């Protein structure tokens, strides 16, 4: 995007889970290209930090809410200032994995957290944003899935189910929103070095060892692919991307030194 594009003419992107990892890296990538930002997350101090880092480059607004809370989600998005209300790009990035247990010993609290954030949260945010896109007959939605949405692996059960659901929702969105000219895409990373493992393994040595012995994808790698998808010409939609680090061949095969 040209550096001399005025703020009013810039695209605006809303990113969930913008306080860390892929979401934060995407905010930085978009800011480099002059895309105004609505950053969403549960940790206001982190939202403030990202906003302070990027507000010299683009206009930034923050929304502090949990996507699991339907009422809070709709209330937060409804509260956006007029200058940010027309969302051109929605990045449904908020998501997590809780626990790594076989189905017979899995925690229902973990199951609820994954389904509520990865599936229902994505739907709530999309429901709040899509009507404006359909009214304008323009927009792009990128749902951050996972390689776990492409294959099921041992002890992945409910997490894999949630990410398979993300892909099904993405395909359904693409079909339903096709008459409005809205692009819909899924970006599905494999192993990415973020705080993800700390949550999944609930801290400890197992979390520390996840990324040892090989070079995992970095959040910036995924952010660059996301920007590639949003920067294609109007007639091009990158519908689905599966990306691994070179060391990873599948969800269960990783070459380590």
C-alpha positions in Angstrom: 0.0 0.0 0.0 1.3 3.4 -0.9 2.8 5.4 2.0 0.8 8.5 0.9 -2.6 6.9 1.2 -4.6 9.0 3.6 -5.9 7.4 6.8 -9.5 7.7 5.6 -8.8 5.7 2.5 -6.9 2.9 4.3 -8.3 -0.6 4.8 -9.3 -1.5 8.3 -8.6 -5.0 9.8 -10.1 -6.4 13.0 -7.8 -9.1 14.6 -8.9 -11.3 17.5 -6.2 -12.7 19.8 -4.0 -9.7 19.0 -2.1 -9.6 22.2 0.5 -12.3 21.3 1.7 -14.8 18.8 0.2 -14.8 15.3 -2.3 -12.1 16.1 0.3 -9.6 17.3 2.6 -10.5 14.4 -0.2 -9.9 12.0 -0.9 -6.5 13.5 2.7 -5.5 13.0 2.7 -6.9 9.4 -0.5 -5.0 8.5 0.8 -1.8 10.0 3.8 -2.0 7.8 1.4 -1.9 4.8 -0.7 0.9 6.1 -3.8 -1.1 7.3 -5.7 0.5 10.2 -6.3 -1.9 13.1 -8.9 -2.9 15.6 -7.0 -5.1 18.1 -9.0 -7.5 20.3 -7.9 -9.4 23.3 -8.4 -10.2 27.0 -5.3 -8.4 28.3 -5.7 -4.7 28.1 -2.1 -4.0 29.1 -0.8 -6.0 26.1 -3.3 -4.4 23.8 -2.0 -1.0 25.0 1.6 -2.1 24.3 0.8 -3.2 20.7 -1.2 0.0 20.2 1.7 2.2 21.4 4.1 0.4 19.1 1.9 0.8 16.0 0.0 4.0 16.4 2.7 6.1 14.7 2.1 4.1 11.5 -1.6 3.6 11.4 -4.8 4.3 13.3 -5.3 1.7 16.1 -8.3 1.0 18.3 -8.4 -1.7 21.0 -11.3 -3.8 22.2 -10.9 -5.7 25.5 -13.2 -8.7 25.7 -13.3 -12.5 25.7 -14.7 -14.1 22.5 -16.3 -16.8 24.6 -18.7 -14.2 26.1 -21.4 -13.6 23.4 -22.9 -10.5 25.0 -19.5 -8.9 25.6 -18.4 -9.7 22.1 -21.4 -8.0 20.5 -21.2 -5.1 22.9 -17.5 -4.5 22.3 -17.8 -4.5 18.5 -20.9 -2.3 18.6 -18.9 0.2 20.6 -16.4 0.8 17.9 -16.0 4.5 16.8 -17.5 5.4 13.5 -14.1 5.6 11.9 -13.5 1.9 12.6 -17.0 0.5 11.9 -16.4 -0.6 8.3 -14.2 -3.6 8.8 -12.6 -4.7 5.5 -10.6 -7.6 6.8 -11.6 -9.9 9.7 -8.8 -12.1 11.1 -10.4 -14.7 13.4 -7.2 -15.7 15.2 -8.3 -16.2 18.8 -7.9 -19.8 19.7 -6.2 -22.3 22.1 -5.6 -25.9 23.0 -6.1 -27.1 26.6 -4.6 -30.3 27.7 -3.2 -33.3 25.8 -5.2 -36.2 27.2 -6.8 -39.3 25.7 -10.6 -39.0 25.3 -11.3 -41.3 28.3 -9.4 -39.0 30.8 -10.0 -35.7 29.2 -11.2 -32.7 31.2 -14.7 -31.4 30.3 -13.4 -27.9 31.4 -10.7 -28.2 28.7 -13.2 -29.4 26.2 -15.5 -26.4 27.0 -12.6 -23.9 26.7 -11.6 -25.2 23.2 -15.0 -25.4 21.8 -16.1 -22.1 23.3 -13.0 -20.2 22.0 -12.1 -21.9 18.8 -15.6 -22.5 17.4 -18.2 -20.4 19.2 -16.0 -17.4 19.7 -15.1 -17.4 16.0 -18.9 -17.5 15.2 -19.8 -14.7 17.6 -17.2 -12.3 16.2 -18.1 -13.2 12.6 -21.8 -12.7 13.3 -21.0 -9.2 14.6 -18.9 -8.2 11.6 -20.5 -10.0 8.6 -23.7 -7.9 8.3 -21.7 -4.8 7.6 -19.7 -6.6 5.0 -22.8 -8.0 3.3 -24.4 -4.6 3.2 -21.3 -3.1 1.5 -20.8 -6.2 -0.6 -17.1 -6.3 0.1 -14.7 -7.7 2.7 -12.4 -10.6 3.5 -12.5 -13.1 6.3 -9.5 -15.1 7.3 -10.0 -17.9 9.8 -6.8 -19.2 11.5 -7.2 -22.9 11.6 -4.5 -25.5 12.2 -2.9 -28.6 10.7 -5.0 -30.3 13.4 -8.0 -29.4 11.2 -6.6 -31.5 8.4 -5.7 -34.7 10.4 -6.5 -36.2 13.8 -3.6 -37.4 15.9 -3.3 -39.3 19.2 -4.6 -37.3 22.2 -5.7 -34.5 19.9 -9.4 -35.5 19.9 -11.4 -32.4 20.9 -8.8 -29.9 19.8 -8.7 -31.5 16.4 -12.5 -31.6 16.3 -12.6 -27.8 17.0 -10.1 -27.1 14.2 -12.0 -29.4 11.8 -15.1 -27.3 12.7 -13.2 -24.1 11.8 -12.5 -25.5 8.3 -16.1 -26.6 7.9 -17.3 -23.1 9.0 -14.8 -21.5 6.6 -16.1 -23.5 3.7 -19.7 -22.8 4.7 -18.9 -19.1 4.9 -17.3 -19.1 1.5 -20.4 -20.6 0.0 -23.0 -18.4 1.8 -21.0 -15.2 1.3 -20.2 -15.8 -2.3 -23.2 -13.7 -3.6 -21.8 -10.7 -1.8 -18.3 -10.9 -3.2 -16.7 -11.5 0.2 -13.5 -13.5 0.2 -13.1 -16.3 2.8 -9.9 -18.1 3.6 -8.4 -20.5 6.1 -4.7 -20.4 7.1 -3.7 -23.6 8.8 -0.3 -23.6 10.4 1.5 -26.6 11.9 4.0 -26.0 14.8 4.4 -22.3 15.5 6.6 -21.1 18.3 4.2 -19.1 20.5 2.6 -19.3 24.0 0.4 -22.0 22.6 2.4 -24.9 24.2 2.4 -23.2 27.6 -1.4 -23.3 27.6 -1.7 -26.8 26.1 0.8 -28.4 28.4 -0.2 -26.2 31.3 3.4 -25.1 31.8 6.4 -27.2 32.9 9.2 -29.0 31.1 6.9 -30.5 28.5 6.0 -27.1 27.3 9.6 -25.9 27.3 10.7 -28.9 25.1 8.1 -28.6 22.4 10.2 -26.4 20.1 13.7 -27.9 20.9 15.8 -29.6 18.2 14.3 -27.9 15.2 13.2 -24.5 13.8 9.5 -24.1 14.2 7.4 -21.6 12.3 7.6 -18.2 13.8 4.5 -16.0 14.2 5.9 -13.6 11.6 6.0 -16.4 9.0 2.3 -16.9 9.4 1.6 -13.2 9.4 3.4 -12.8 6.0 1.2 -15.5 4.5 -1.9 -13.8 5.9 -0.8 -10.5 4.3 -0.1 -12.3 1.1 -3.7 -13.5 1.1 -5.2 -10.1 1.8 -3.0 -8.4 -0.8 -4.2 -10.4 -3.8 -6.1 -8.7 -6.6 -9.9 -8.5 -6.2 -10.5 -11.5 -8.5 -8.1 -13.8 -6.5 -9.1 -15.6 -3.3 -6.5 -17.8 -1.4 -9.1 -20.2 -0.1 -7.0 -22.6 2.0 -3.4 -22.8 3.1 -1.6 -25.5 5.0 1.9 -24.5 6.2 4.6 -26.4 8.1 8.1 -25.6 9.1 10.6 -27.6 7.0 11.2 -30.1 9.9 7.5 -31.0 10.1 6.0 -33.6 7.7 2.7 -34.1 9.5 1.2 -33.6 12.9 3.2 -36.5 14.3 6.4 -36.5 12.3 9.0 -33.8 13.1 12.7 -34.2 12.3 14.7 -33.1 15.3 18.5 -32.7 15.7 
